[in-house]
Structures are given as C-alpha cells and as structure tokens.
Amino acid sequence: QQLPAAPHCPAMEEDANITASSFSEHWVEPRFTPATRVRVAITAILFLLAAGSNAALLGSLLRKRRKSHVRPLILSLALADLLVTVVVMPLDVAWNVTLQWYGGEFSCKLLNFLKLFAMYAAALVLVVISLDRHAAVLRPFSRARRRNGLLLRAAWAGSVLLASPQLFLFHLDTVPGGNFTQCVTHGSFRAHWEETVYNMFTFTTLYITPLSVMIICYIQIIWEISKQLKVNK
C-alpha cells in the first residue's frame, strides 16, 4: 500500500483504496511523464495478454461437457481474473493518460468499487481453491461440491462487502479557481488515523489474510503427502 501525502495521482496509484490526504491545499499539477508513459505501455500489453488468455480459458471451460467439483472453482477464478483485466487495467491506463477525472461522481464511486471488488474476488477465489485442495488431501471423502458452492458464494459476497466502503469514500474534488477535477477520498476521514486504519484493514484482508490461509493450506498438504510417502515406503 502507498499512502501519499500528495494528491491522488494515477501514476503513483498502487491499489483502489489509496487515498489522498490532501488535494486542494497542497495541489501540484500532475504531468504525463516518461515513467508514466512506460507504465501505460506495460499495462496495455499486460491487458491484451491477460484478456486473451482468460477469455480463452473461460471459453474452454464453458465448452467442456464433463462436470467436476473443480470446474466451478476454475470458472470463478477465470471470471475474477477477467474482471481484474477488464476493470482494473483499463481504468489504470485511462486515468494515467487523462491525469484528472472526467467521468462524473457516479462513475468515480462505481469504478473504484469495481476495482477493489475485482481484486478481492480474485484473492478470495484463490483461497477457496486452496481450501478445496486442502480438503481433497486431508479429507478426501468430504462433500466437495456442496462445500465449494457455499465457499464460492461467500467469496463473492465477501468481495462485495469488503469493497463497498469505496462507494462512500470516493468523490469528486475540484481545485479552487482551477480547471482540474479529481476522484479522491480527501475529506472522507475525520482524522488521519482513520485513513491509516482503513488502509491497513484493506491491506490485511486483501493480501495478508488470503496469503496466510494459502500458505497454511499448502504446508499441511505437503506435510500430509510426505507422511503418506513415508508410510508407503
């Protein structure tokens, strides 16, 4: 996470919940720098690669007639990744090119919500896949299809819930006496510590917690497999 003291600038943005602690008071006009051009070019290339590969995977999954309990997991992951591709990457490119926000207040709120929602969905679906692999090794006779259905619904619902603060935090702010409007969170927090807590909460739920769950799952999987190999020797 990056917590800039300067106004929200797309070239510095790392995640959807990055906020600008000051916009009007310490505003510096952003520039379309060479570094920003490189970032836009790289993001555009990654967008084409990711969109093509995820669309192909999604098409392959939809064409397959054979059903398994793993298929909905891979389908959800492909959808989540495609959502990241079609929402996060184009938004990042457009915002870096325009430098300011031209989309109006509603799209400011909606697109920042969708951006964080897409990232949460991808992370939480990966957690569900890890839990499925964990159960397949440690509890192979459990009811995988029903369990995975419940977990996937929880993952998508959790993504909506966790990303919903974006709808209330982001708004438009215009530089006094200037012709520059930006989509920011400036003024949404009563104190700086509230902003810090929100950013830390988002960082923990988006990165730390999913990664920790996946690491624990795969460590236990490896441990169980190694035990079985020793028994079979």
Secondary structure, 3 states (H helix, E strand, C coil): CCCCCCCCCHHHCCCCCCCCCCCCCCCCCCCCCHHHHHHHHHHHHHHHHHHHHHHHHHHHHHHCCCCCCCHHHHHHHHHHHHHHHHHHHHHHHHHHHHCCCCCHHHHHHHHHHHHHHHHHHHHHHHHHHHHHHHHHHHCCCCCHHHHHHHHHHHHHHHHHHHHCHHHHHCEEEECCCCCCEEEECCCCCCCHHHHHHHHHHHHHHHHHHHHHHHHHHHHHHHHHHHHHHHHHC
